[in-house]
Amino acid sequence: MKSSGKLVVLEAKTLALIAIVAVAAIAAAFIIPSLTQRPTPSESTQPTQPTQPAQGITLTIISRHPTDILVKTRAMFLASDVARKYNITDLKTIVIPAGLWEQYIKRGEADVAWGGGPTLFDSLFQRGLLAPLTSNEALNAAAQIPDSILGVPMKRVKDGKVYWVAAAISSFGFTVNTRRLTDYELATPRSWRDLASPELGKALVRYGVAALSIADPTQSTSHTRMYEIILQRYGWEEGWKILTLMAANANIYPGSEAARDAVIQGDAAVGITIDFYGYTAQQVNPDCKYIIPPGESIVNGDPIALVNGSKHPEAAQAFIAWVLTEGQKVWMDPAINRLPANPKIFDTPEGAKRSDLKSAYEETMKTPSIEFNDTLALMYEPVMQWYFRAALIEVNDYLKAVWKELLSKLFSGAISKEQFEAYVANLTAPLTFIDPATGKQAAFTMDYAISISGKFQSDASYRDSLVSAWKKAAVERYTRMLNQLKG
């Protein structure tokens, strides 16, 4: 297996080869008969009873989960009574970017979607790509998951039908490397605002290194959610001020795992992380500590769902039911460290061994959270992701040069605190640019982001032109300000 997160999957052998004894002996553990076709769950809203499969099948799962979760799940599930009952002898997992999920579902190349966060699953739900659960097993398992935690939905229900269910829960915060904080003489951050502070920028001026690690939101659903939390916690303008200065204080990584690893390795003193990445960092490096900013986070449910067009809806729902019950033991693996959506798992022998994870679960349940509006986040999410990338990531060297020069002048006393704040206000204000669709000047407000979201998603040419306009406006601003500071 490669550590890149691409899961190597084993193709099913057909029973027609059973006469070839040598091949059959090797393939026997992975033989997948095909389930007799039944109506898709969308054709019936009544709970259905399982039928005896005529042939074994391979279930195909599209996922954003890392390799370790998928490997552990496959081994546990294929050894389960559920797999034997439904004659499921292989799980084929396809780990692909979220943007490709729709294609795979529409081509009928998936049975289950699993992992990637509620924003992704709500997007699939809104586009009619998820099917409601209909089997008794799946519905009974879903009933064991709380409807909400700390006010955040753990299920997506419409007209009494369940379209996705949280299989795990997550909080969002940052992981610190205490040794590196000491090396850089930095205080431990306690809020998102601390990550955008001149204090954290000291490492950039004194040591020429960025103390923070963050990821590209177009490549990370968890980092997208954290940026959305900041925008809703602080408001649009103040939120973008914080995001801009965070990017100025940071090295940018292609994904959330790389951003986390930078903290473990000491390349960064702090990195924003989803909770289970933080818990893993604590186990790998005792200098690491995961922090939930009090009153500035949320608890998310990480969903699993049946997709429309599944060739094996009964078996797929049996797998979903297993993930929500017996399969919760996967999260107890010390190499995985996720918080379960079904707390009953802590009453099992496997759960009893993870008192540390239970403590983390209980602490998360007590952590004050913000009121987070999922609907609002979805209204501007794709535009926000690409604006972040265009204005803060792709031109990060320009942004960092301005910030470093500005901090140098502040720390040396060359400018006053008031002058510093005035520069910061100019640096972080929403960009103005020429909208390629209208030819008119526009500002990146929340209303603007919402108003163009539909065209932005449906018209790739418009999106690319707008991204170019954002980059151009950002470079012009950063260059102008750097010249002013050096002038």
Phi, psi and omega in degrees: 000140177270147180285356182292350182096356176279115183276126175284124182251149182260123180288141181290145174265146179273149181295343180296342182270004187298338179290337179274095192299319183296318180289319183297325180296323180284321190272351191306322183290344186241012182290130183236102173290165184255132184288137176304131186296134175233167179301145176293154182304332182293343181276350182211139179254000180273141175306137182248153178263144181294146172250153181291121181297138177282327178221160176285161184222161168254127172270135179252126185239127170265138191208158169248006181290149174290167187301319185300320179295316184290322178295314180298316181298314182301314181297315182292317184292316182295340176268002186272161175296328181297315179298319179292319181300319182262007178056040176266115184246004172202150170245121176257116183251132178245113179261109185223160176301150183303328182294343181264352185300318183301318180300313182295321180292314182295331178277001180072028184258021179211152174248323185226142169249134187211121174084138180138355175094157185293332180298314178298316184289326176292327176296317176297318180299315182296332181268009176072028185261356178251147177252146180288152174289138181230341184281150178300318181302310183293319181292322177294321178293317179299327180294340179281346180269132179304144178295327177208156175228124182053036176085358182259129181298138175255003178214152171251112185240133175221129181053037178079000181257138182265120184257328170214156181225141177292128176262340176210166175238158183213145166253175183225136180194223178214151179251130181250151170254102188298326179296317181289326174300317178296317180302320183270002181058048182247144175284154177290124180291149180235349182217165176300324180299327179298331181285347179253014190270156171302330179304311180291334179286352179302323181297326180293321182280314187280324187240356179070022180232148175277132184276344188249148172237132176221168183240158176295121182294337177286351180244357185217115177290327180290321178289325173304314181297322179294321177295323177292323176300315180297317180297324180277330178291319187253352185091162189299305185290312178294325178297316179291331173299314180294316180297321180296315181285331171299314179297326178292330180273000195238156159267140185260132181245153184292338181208170185292326180294318179294322178295321177294316182298330178298327178285316179302317184279350180086009175287338175228150178275336180207145176218142177284136186213151164288157191302314187290336172293323177293318180295321177295319178300321179296324180285323182286319183227110182299344176284350183268147179215133178269135183233128171264118180294117185302130177072011184227023180224180174220167171253122179258148167264133178262112196277166166226146185205154169275134181262152176297139179088007176303133178283343185224066187296324180293313180294322179298319179290329175296319177296317179300316179299320179296316180301324183278352182234264181302324182290351176297344177294339177304320183293340182283346180301129182301339179275353184248305169062045177258153177277130184286151172279334180255101185293350178298341182296336179289347177273357179271164177303322180292319179291326180296335179283346184250060178298330179294319180289324176296320178297319178297321178298312182294322178294319178298321180295339181261352185285125177301136182239164174272161170279117185248131182260100179299319182299316179297316180301319180293333183292332181237001191305305183300322179293316178301315182301313184283330174295315177304312181296315184291315189270337187241335184258305185293340177241032185298327179298321178295314180298314182295324179296318178296313183297317180296317179294320180295316178294321179301317180290324177294310183294329181275351182085008181290336174229154180278169177299321180295317177296320178301313181296325178294318177297318180298319179300319178291321183294325190254359180296150177306135181293147168251146189199173177265119177288121184294339181280327184251340185074008181253157178288139179224159175243148184276078175263169178295319179299320179295315181300318179293319186294331183260359189302317181297310179295323180300321182279330186266341186240096184298324180296318177296315179302312182297320179294321180291318177301318178297321179295320178296315180299316180299314180296321180294313180299318179298317179295311184296320179294315179300315182292321178297319178296321177297314182294326181272346185288000000 
